[in-house]
Amino acid sequence: MPPFSHRQRTGRAGERLAREHLEAKGYRVIAENFTCREGELDLVCLHRRELVFVEVKYRQSNRFGTALESITHAKLRRLQAAAAVFRQRNRIHRSYRFEVVAIDATEVGVRLEHLTEL
C-alpha cells in the first residue's frame, strides 16, 4: 500500500481533531471515510438518537479562503447523495441531519467551527 500523500495526511489530521471535538460533545462515531460513487462521508455519528453526517474541512492556509468557505452547494449535494447510499446500504431509517466541522490551522493558531444547522 503506498504511503499517504501530504493532502491525505492533512485531511486525516483534520478528521482526528473533528472526531475529538465531536466525541467530547457526546457524539459517537460509527463510520469514517465512507466512499461510494456518489461521494464521500468524512464522519458518520450518532447523537441523541439521530444519525449525523459530518463534513470535515481542514485548511492550513487561508490563501484560497477559509475551511468553511470551501464548502460549495455541489459538495453539499454530493454529501446528501452519499448519505442516502449509506442509509440504504445499512438499512437505517432513523432521522438524520448534516453538520460541518471547519478547521483553520494557520500560523495564527487553530480555529474550529462546528455548524449544527445545515
N, CA, C and O of each residue as an XYZ file, in Angstrom:
472
protein
N       0.846     -1.175      0.000
C       0.000      0.000      0.000
C       0.895      1.243      0.000
O       1.793      1.338      0.836
N       0.678      2.196     -0.909
C       1.534      3.376     -0.983
C       1.334      4.269      0.242
O       0.259      4.272      0.842
N       2.368      5.026      0.612
C       2.222      5.937      1.754
C       1.209      7.031      1.433
O       0.965      7.360      0.272
N       0.629      7.581      2.492
C      -0.346      8.655      2.311
C       0.334      9.904      1.764
O       1.473     10.203      2.122
N      -0.360     10.624      0.904
C       0.151     11.887      0.381
C       0.034     12.955      1.474
O      -0.634     12.754      2.488
N       0.689     14.077      1.247
C       0.597     15.196      2.196
C      -0.862     15.610      2.381
O      -1.304     15.878      3.498
N      -1.593     15.657      1.290
C      -3.002     16.053      1.346
C      -3.822     15.067      2.191
O      -4.670     15.478      2.983
N      -3.562     13.772      2.017
C      -4.279     12.761      2.801
C      -3.913     12.857      4.279
O      -4.784     12.743      5.142
N      -2.628     13.068      4.576
C      -2.209     13.203      5.977
C      -2.854     14.427      6.609
O      -3.277     14.382      7.765
N      -2.931     15.520      5.857
C      -3.562     16.736      6.353
C      -5.041     16.493      6.622
O      -5.563     16.898      7.660
N      -5.712     15.833      5.689
C      -7.130     15.525      5.862
C      -7.377     14.644      7.066
O      -8.330     14.862      7.814
N      -6.529     13.653      7.259
C      -6.668     12.752      8.418
C      -6.469     13.520      9.726
O      -7.158     13.261     10.713
N      -5.528     14.459      9.730
C      -5.301     15.266     10.933
C      -6.551     16.079     11.264
O      -6.946     16.173     12.425
N      -7.165     16.660     10.246
C      -8.398     17.415     10.452
C      -9.525     16.535     10.955
O     -10.271     16.928     11.852
N      -9.653     15.349     10.383
C     -10.704     14.427     10.821
C     -10.478     13.973     12.257
O     -11.437     13.781     13.005
N      -9.211     13.799     12.648
C      -8.910     13.420     14.030
C      -9.330     14.535     14.996
O      -9.937     14.260     16.030
N      -9.009     15.788     14.663
C      -9.417     16.917     15.504
C     -10.940     17.017     15.587
O     -11.496     17.248     16.661
N     -11.602     16.842     14.455
C     -13.065     16.908     14.426
C     -13.667     15.795     15.271
O     -14.609     16.020     16.031
N     -13.120     14.601     15.135
C     -13.623     13.455     15.906
C     -13.489     13.720     17.407
O     -14.429     13.487     18.167
N     -12.325     14.204     17.831
C     -12.112     14.506     19.248
C     -13.119     15.543     19.737
O     -13.674     15.409     20.828
N     -13.349     16.566     18.937
C     -14.314     17.609     19.287
C     -15.719     17.022     19.434
O     -16.415     17.298     20.411
N     -16.126     16.218     18.465
C     -17.473     15.642     18.479
C     -17.652     14.664     19.639
O     -18.683     14.684     20.311
N     -16.666     13.818     19.875
C     -16.773     12.855     20.974
C     -16.853     13.565     22.320
O     -17.552     13.103     23.222
N     -16.144     14.685     22.466
C     -16.219     15.465     23.708
C     -17.615     16.047     23.914
O     -18.004     16.340     25.045
N     -18.368     16.215     22.828
C     -19.734     16.740     22.903
C     -20.783     15.632     22.950
O     -21.978     15.912     22.866
N     -20.353     14.380     23.082
C     -21.290     13.281     23.232
C     -21.673     12.556     21.955
O     -22.573     11.717     21.979
N     -21.023     12.853     20.850
C     -21.278     12.147     19.593
C     -20.545     10.808     19.638
O     -19.477     10.697     20.240
N     -21.122      9.801     19.003
C     -20.448      8.505     18.870
C     -20.209      8.259     17.383
O     -21.160      8.144     16.611
N     -18.953      8.180     16.985
C     -18.600      7.962     15.579
C     -18.835      6.494     15.243
O     -18.301      5.602     15.902
N     -19.652      6.249     14.197
C     -19.950      4.870     13.794
C     -19.318      4.508     12.447
O     -19.240      3.330     12.100
N     -18.869      5.504     11.692
C     -18.207      5.234     10.409
C     -17.317      6.418     10.048
O     -17.614      7.565     10.383
N     -16.219      6.114      9.358
C     -15.301      7.144      8.873
C     -14.974      6.878      7.415
O     -14.815      5.731      6.998
N     -14.878      7.946      6.652
C     -14.440      7.869      5.252
C     -15.238      6.858      4.431
O     -14.668      6.063      3.684
N     -16.550      6.894      4.576
C     -17.423      6.049      3.755
C     -17.388      6.606      2.339
O     -17.635      7.792      2.123
N     -17.078      5.741      1.377
C     -16.962      6.171     -0.014
C     -17.891      5.353     -0.900
O     -18.003      4.136     -0.756
N     -18.546      6.040     -1.810
C     -19.380      5.393     -2.821
C     -19.267      6.227     -4.094
O     -18.598      7.260     -4.106
N     -19.914      5.783     -5.152
C     -19.839      6.503     -6.427
C     -20.334      7.943     -6.291
O     -19.838      8.841     -6.972
N     -21.308      8.159     -5.413
C     -21.927      9.475     -5.266
C     -21.069     10.473     -4.498
O     -21.252     11.683     -4.635
N     -20.130      9.973     -3.687
C     -19.298     10.884     -2.906
C     -18.695     10.208     -1.696
O     -18.626      8.981     -1.624
N     -18.259     11.017     -0.743
C     -17.622     10.504      0.470
C     -18.233     11.170      1.690
O     -18.592     12.347      1.661
N     -18.345     10.396      2.762
C     -18.776     10.910      4.056
C     -17.571     10.850      4.987
O     -17.031      9.771      5.231
N     -17.149     11.991      5.506
C     -15.974     12.005      6.378
C     -16.252     11.270      7.682
O     -15.519     10.351      8.048
N     -17.309     11.671      8.385
C     -17.682     11.036      9.642
C     -19.186     10.810      9.672
O     -19.963     11.658      9.235
N     -19.582      9.665     10.189
C     -20.996      9.374     10.428
C     -21.107      9.094     11.921
O     -20.397      8.244     12.458
N     -22.007      9.817     12.584
C     -22.110      9.736     14.040
C     -23.543      9.479     14.479
O     -24.494      9.636     13.713
N     -23.662      9.082     15.726
C     -24.953      9.061     16.410
C     -24.886     10.108     17.503
O     -23.902     10.194     18.239
N     -25.944     10.908     17.606
C     -26.028     11.934     18.643
C     -27.485     12.114     19.024
O     -28.314     12.507     18.203
N     -27.780     11.824     20.269
C     -29.155     11.951     20.772
C     -30.159     11.228     19.880
O     -31.173     11.802     19.483
N     -29.872      9.970     19.570
C     -30.753      9.099     18.778
C     -30.882      9.499     17.312
O     -31.703      8.937     16.586
N     -30.091     10.448     16.880
C     -30.168     10.899     15.493
C     -28.857     10.576     14.781
O     -27.781     10.646     15.374
N     -28.963     10.226     13.516
C     -27.800      9.978     12.675
C     -27.278     11.329     12.194
O     -28.057     12.179     11.762
N     -25.972     11.528     12.266
C     -25.378     12.808     11.873
C     -24.258     12.549     10.864
O     -23.304     11.824     11.145
N     -24.395     13.153      9.696
C     -23.369     13.083      8.658
C     -22.535     14.355      8.766
O     -23.057     15.461      8.626
N     -21.234     14.190      9.016
C     -20.370     15.340      9.283
C     -19.343     15.502      8.166
O     -18.564     14.594      7.878
N     -19.362     16.664      7.554
C     -18.344     17.042      6.570
C     -17.238     17.772      7.329
O     -17.509     18.727      8.057
N     -16.006     17.329      7.160
C     -14.865     17.949      7.830
C     -14.037     18.682      6.785
O     -13.645     18.106      5.770
N     -13.777     19.951      7.045
C     -12.902     20.736      6.174
C     -11.761     21.270      7.019
O     -11.978     21.871      8.071
N     -10.543     21.045      6.547
C      -9.343     21.422      7.288
C      -8.431     22.198      6.354
O      -8.070     21.716      5.281
N      -8.066     23.388      6.765
C      -7.177     24.227      5.958
C      -5.987     24.665      6.794
O      -6.129     25.026      7.962
N      -4.815     24.629      6.178
C      -3.606     25.110      6.842
C      -3.218     26.502      6.352
O      -2.223     27.071      6.801
N      -3.997     27.037      5.445
C      -3.741     28.366      4.902
C      -5.073     28.955      4.455
O      -5.954     28.235      3.987
N      -5.208     30.254      4.603
C      -6.418     30.932      4.124
C      -6.198     31.551      2.748
O      -6.990     32.380      2.301
N      -5.131     31.151      2.084
C      -4.792     31.722      0.775
C      -5.932     31.565     -0.229
O      -6.150     32.439     -1.068
N      -6.656     30.455     -0.142
C      -7.778     30.219     -1.052
C      -9.114     30.278     -0.317
O     -10.101     29.701     -0.773
N      -9.146     30.969      0.811
C     -10.364     31.078      1.605
C     -10.296     30.181      2.833
O      -9.400     29.347      2.966
N     -11.256     30.369      3.718
C     -11.290     29.584      4.951
C     -11.842     28.191      4.679
O     -12.369     27.915      3.601
N     -11.715     27.333      5.662
C     -12.252     25.973      5.535
C     -13.752     26.023      5.275
O     -14.262     25.292      4.425
N     -14.446     26.866      5.990
C     -15.896     26.971      5.829
C     -16.275     27.469      4.437
O     -17.255     27.007      3.853
N     -15.509     28.399      3.917
C     -15.788     28.943      2.583
C     -15.573     27.920      1.473
O     -16.048     28.116      0.354
N     -14.870     26.842      1.767
C     -14.584     25.841      0.734
C     -15.741     24.871      0.511
O     -15.671     24.031     -0.385
N     -16.791     24.971      1.301
C     -17.931     24.062      1.155
C     -18.925     24.675      0.166
O     -19.521     25.719      0.431
N     -19.086     24.017     -0.958
C     -19.939     24.524     -2.031
C     -21.292     23.818     -2.036
O     -21.477     22.803     -1.365
N     -22.230     24.364     -2.797
C     -23.537     23.710     -2.963
C     -23.368     22.346     -3.624
O     -24.070     21.395     -3.278
N     -22.444     22.248     -4.567
C     -22.190     20.960     -5.231
C     -21.691     19.933     -4.218
O     -22.097     18.772     -4.263
N     -20.812     20.352     -3.302
C     -20.313     19.443     -2.267
C     -21.460     18.983     -1.370
O     -21.531     17.807     -1.015
N     -22.346     19.885     -1.006
C     -23.491     19.516     -0.164
C     -24.410     18.532     -0.877
O     -24.955     17.629     -0.242
N     -24.589     18.692     -2.180
C     -25.414     17.742     -2.946
C     -24.773     16.355     -2.960
O     -25.466     15.348     -2.818
N     -23.447     16.302     -3.133
C     -22.748     15.008     -3.103
C     -22.836     14.377     -1.713
O     -22.971     13.160     -1.582
N     -22.758     15.206     -0.692
C     -22.886     14.728      0.683
C     -24.267     14.111      0.909
O     -24.383     13.046      1.516
N     -25.301     14.774      0.426
C     -26.666     14.246      0.557
C     -26.828     12.934     -0.200
O     -27.465     12.005      0.294
N     -26.258     12.856     -1.387
C     -26.365     11.628     -2.189
C     -25.622     10.476     -1.517
O     -26.130      9.356     -1.473
N     -24.429     10.739     -0.996
C     -23.664      9.696     -0.308
C     -24.380      9.253      0.963
O     -24.358      8.072      1.309
N     -25.013     10.189      1.658
C     -25.767      9.847      2.871
C     -26.941      8.934      2.541
O     -27.241      8.011      3.298
N     -27.599      9.182      1.427
C     -28.717      8.326      1.010
C     -28.226      6.902      0.752
O     -28.892      5.937      1.127
N     -27.069      6.771      0.115
C     -26.497      5.446     -0.145
C     -26.133      4.768      1.178
O     -26.416      3.585      1.367
N     -25.511      5.508      2.084
C     -25.135      4.946      3.387
C     -26.365      4.430      4.127
O     -26.359      3.317      4.654
N     -27.404      5.233      4.161
C     -28.631      4.830      4.865
C     -29.249      3.596      4.212
O     -29.723      2.699      4.909
N     -29.246      3.545      2.895
C     -29.824      2.402      2.186
C     -29.002      1.135      2.425
O     -29.562      0.087      2.746
N     -27.694      1.223      2.271
C     -26.832      0.045      2.449
C     -26.891     -0.509      3.871
O     -26.782     -1.717      4.081
N     -27.062      0.379      4.837
C     -27.067     -0.041      6.235
C     -28.473     -0.177      6.813
O     -28.646     -0.429      8.005
N     -29.471     -0.008      5.952
C     -30.882     -0.130      6.352
C     -31.188      0.713      7.590
O     -31.759      0.228      8.567
N     -30.802      1.965      7.526
C     -31.025      2.899      8.633
C     -32.193      3.803      8.265
O     -32.180      4.475      7.234
N     -33.188      3.804      9.116
C     -34.400      4.579      8.832
C     -34.671      5.653      9.882
O     -35.748      6.249      9.885
N     -33.730      5.905     10.758
C     -33.924      6.931     11.788
C     -33.725      8.326     11.195
O     -33.234      8.479     10.077
N     -34.115      9.333     11.967
C     -33.943     10.702     11.491
C     -32.444     11.022     11.399
O     -31.615     10.405     12.068
N     -32.130     11.992     10.559
C     -30.727     12.331     10.327
C     -30.589     13.811     10.042
O     -31.558     14.509      9.742
N     -29.344     14.269     10.147
C     -29.041     15.671      9.840
C     -27.602     15.758      9.332
O     -26.830     14.802      9.418
N     -27.271     16.925      8.805
C     -25.929     17.181      8.281
C     -25.283     18.292      9.105
O     -25.937     19.264      9.484
N     -24.001     18.131      9.371
C     -23.245     19.136     10.106
C     -21.885     19.319      9.439
O     -21.456     18.498      8.629
N     -21.224     20.405      9.796
C     -19.887     20.696      9.276
C     -18.966     21.032     10.442
O     -19.341     21.775     11.349
N     -17.768     20.482     10.406
C     -16.700     20.921     11.298
C     -15.625     21.506     10.390
O     -15.010     20.792      9.598
N     -15.407     22.814     10.515
C     -14.425     23.529      9.692
C     -13.262     23.942     10.586
O     -13.453     24.593     11.614
N     -12.063     23.558     10.185
C     -10.873     23.825     10.995
C      -9.868     24.603     10.156
O      -9.458     24.166      9.081
N      -9.483     25.763     10.672
C      -8.436     26.566     10.048
C      -7.233     26.539     10.982
O      -7.288     27.089     12.082
N      -6.152     25.904     10.553
C      -4.923     25.805     11.344
C      -3.851     26.607     10.622
O      -3.140     26.084      9.764
N      -3.744     27.862     10.973
C      -2.784     28.755     10.319
C      -1.696     29.141     11.312
O      -1.689     28.686     12.456
N      -0.784     29.981     10.858
C       0.300     30.429     11.736
C      -0.227     31.214     12.935
O       0.480     31.356     13.933
N      -1.446     31.720     12.855
C      -2.054     32.481     13.950
C      -2.580     31.549     15.040
O      -2.655     31.942     16.204
N      -2.943     30.331     14.678
C      -3.493     29.365     15.629
C      -4.538     28.491     14.961
O      -4.723     28.535     13.745
N      -5.217     27.698     15.775
C      -6.241     26.781     15.273
C      -7.617     27.319     15.639
O      -7.879     27.674     16.788
N      -8.486     27.371     14.643
C      -9.866     27.825     14.853
C     -10.799     26.735     14.342
O     -10.727     26.348     13.176
N     -11.676     26.237     15.215
C     -12.616     25.185     14.855
C     -14.027     25.747     14.930
O     -14.427     26.311     15.948
N     -14.775     25.589     13.851
C     -16.187     25.983     13.817
C     -17.018     24.727     13.613
O     -16.725     23.915     12.735
N     -18.066     24.569     14.434
C     -18.952     23.412     14.327
C     -20.348     23.930     14.004
O     -21.018     24.510     14.859
N     -20.778     23.716     12.773
C     -22.104     24.150     12.344
C     -23.060     22.979     12.459
O     -22.876     21.948     11.811
N     -24.076     23.141     13.283
C     -25.019     22.052     13.519
C     -26.308     22.228     12.734
O     -27.152     21.332     12.732
N     -26.476     23.354     12.074
C     -27.702     23.631     11.314
C     -27.363     23.832      9.849
O     -26.937     24.920      9.459
N     -27.541     22.812      9.037
C     -27.292     22.956      7.592
C     -28.587     22.887      6.836
O     -28.591     22.987      5.609
